[in-house]
Amino acid sequence: MIIFRERRSGTTILRIQGVVKLGESARQFSDFLEKVLREDEGPVLLDFEKIDTLDSTGLGELIGYLQRFEEKKRRMAIVRPKDRVVALLRLTRLDTLIRIFPDDDAALAYLAG
């Protein structure tokens, strides 16, 4: 898994490539979110366009960090997930807790509001 981190309009954007599943990739995903939680301020946008696989471990990490960011009054959103990831988010009803957007501009406008 590869994660690119950038800041735009006060938002941390994480562009994630590869898989988020049991093992090293889930740990890397978790470690990166922990770093953003500690070092950055403001909302976080997760770009899932290049996520090939998100398993229950990756989903668990996402839920855990969603709660931790919300405790600090920081919003989180997902942009451009593939259809199978959207289906998983809907199946687990996580789409009711985290907003999903088709593009950066819509997501950034929501996160800024």
Rosetta blueprint (number, residue, H / E / L):
1 M L
2 I E
3 I E
4 F E
5 R E
6 E E
7 R E
8 R E
9 S L
10 G L
11 T E
12 T E
13 I E
14 L E
15 R E
16 I E
17 Q E
18 G E
19 V E
20 V E
21 K L
22 L L
23 G L
24 E H
25 S H
26 A H
27 R H
28 Q H
29 F H
30 S H
31 D H
32 F H
33 L H
34 E H
35 K H
36 V H
37 L H
38 R H
39 E H
40 D L
41 E L
42 G L
43 P L
44 V E
45 L E
46 L E
47 D E
48 F E
49 E E
50 K E
51 I E
52 D E
53 T E
54 L E
55 D L
56 S H
57 T H
58 G H
59 L H
60 G H
61 E H
62 L H
63 I H
64 G H
65 Y H
66 L H
67 Q H
68 R H
69 F H
70 E H
71 E H
72 K L
73 K L
74 R L
75 R L
76 M E
77 A E
78 I E
79 V E
80 R L
81 P L
82 K L
83 D H
84 R H
85 V H
86 V H
87 A H
88 L H
89 L H
90 R H
91 L H
92 T L
93 R L
94 L H
95 D H
96 T H
97 L L
98 I L
99 R E
100 I E
101 F E
102 P L
103 D L
104 D H
105 D H
106 A H
107 A H
108 L H
109 A H
110 Y H
111 L H
112 A H
113 G L
